[in-house]
Amino acid sequence: MRASTLTDVGEITVEERERPTPAADEVLVEVGACSVCMTDYHMYHGTFPIETPLVPGHEAAGTVADVGDDVTGFEAGDRVAVNPTVPCNACSYCKRGETHLCENNTSIGGAGDTILDGAFAEYVRVPAINVEDIGDMSFERAALAEPLACCVHGVEQVDLTPGDSVAIIGAGPIGLLLLQAFRNAGAAPVVVSELDPERRELAAELGADAVVDPDEVDPEEAIPEAAGGPVDIGVEAIGLVPTIEQANAVTAKGGSTLIFGVPEQDATLEVSPFDVFFDEVGYRGSYSLTTEDFERAITMLRYGRVDADSLVTERIGLDELPTAFERMGDAEGLKKVVVPDRD
């Protein structure tokens, strides 16, 4: 099979590899689509250090090509999406259902204590428990189940009550999925702040009650004005300290500021303990997803509760990943999806 392998920082090599053979409890998936994530971008640029060589890619869907001897419930030809988070199911976090915080987390092509080869390849080997049936849903749409599941998890982290107001800073692919996840959970109004005019337009089409151009107005003033006051939940979906501070600045007393974007590992944030005490504003983080989140995301996509198709702006082959990373760095387009048989 062919695979796009990260051989060093900033170096991708498309190479021929032996097709994996599934273990007894695994399935072999022929990759139909694998979308490109900012985690992949950080791996490529060395800002998320990993051991190389490694095949990245963790937002995938495809067709079961082979099954292990002990696998029941799946057979060759089934169309599935891949949940890349493989918990140990033995640590205290897993026993509490917090599998995303597993002490011995293994990831297929993504972030984890142990990282296995992922889905920027023609085939990927996956534990059978980590695939979900997608019916006749397109592979491109199903590939967005993983980032949507992370957004579903983010909504759960802030204990949203229907009617809570939300501000989302950043309308990239994740910000636009968060917008839809919060709307599905009953948030109202939802205000989105985004520099790019096309992204602002799409945010409005996907249900934002108001959009703000931070190049033209001060978001810390414009967001409360659009929302009728400070918001119950301020969400940062970019990963920068200034925008995290911005999200917190528009959050009302008693509200929550959700850090969803991925900051640099050495980034620091200055927090006033007195403000946290006096205003009862809490910072929450949202990392990864649980098995339940993934199943819910698949259901939402199958029943059309989330528009994922509008987020896919580029389809590329295995050899075009470096170009995709370059365009991501320039914030060009939205979701890039690798289609292995495109080459």
PEMO-V889428 format. One line per field, one symbol per residue. phi: phi as a letter, one per 20 degrees, with the letter a starting at -180 (. if undefined). burial: # if it has 16 or more other C-alpha atoms within 10 Angstrom, else .. Layout:
phi->???
burial->???
This chain:
phi->.dbedeeagmcdcececfffdffgddcddefeabeedfffgfffenecfbedfbefocdcbrdfdacffeecncbgofecddeeedfemcfffffeneffdgfcfdcemceafcdegddeafbbebggfddcfdmefffffffefffffffgfffffdlfdgnfecddeocfgfgfffgfffffeofafddddbffffffffgffeoffbccefedcegfdfffffenpgefcdddcdodggfffffffeefgnecdeedfefffefccecegfffffeledecdbcmbdgfgffffgffffemfceeffeedbdcefedggfffffffelemdfecedgeff
burial->.########..###.......##..############.######.....#...###############..#..#...##########.#.#.##...###############..####################..###################..#.#...####################.##########.#..##.###.###.#####....##.###.##..############.###########.########..................###..######.##########...#.#..##..#####.##.##..#....########...
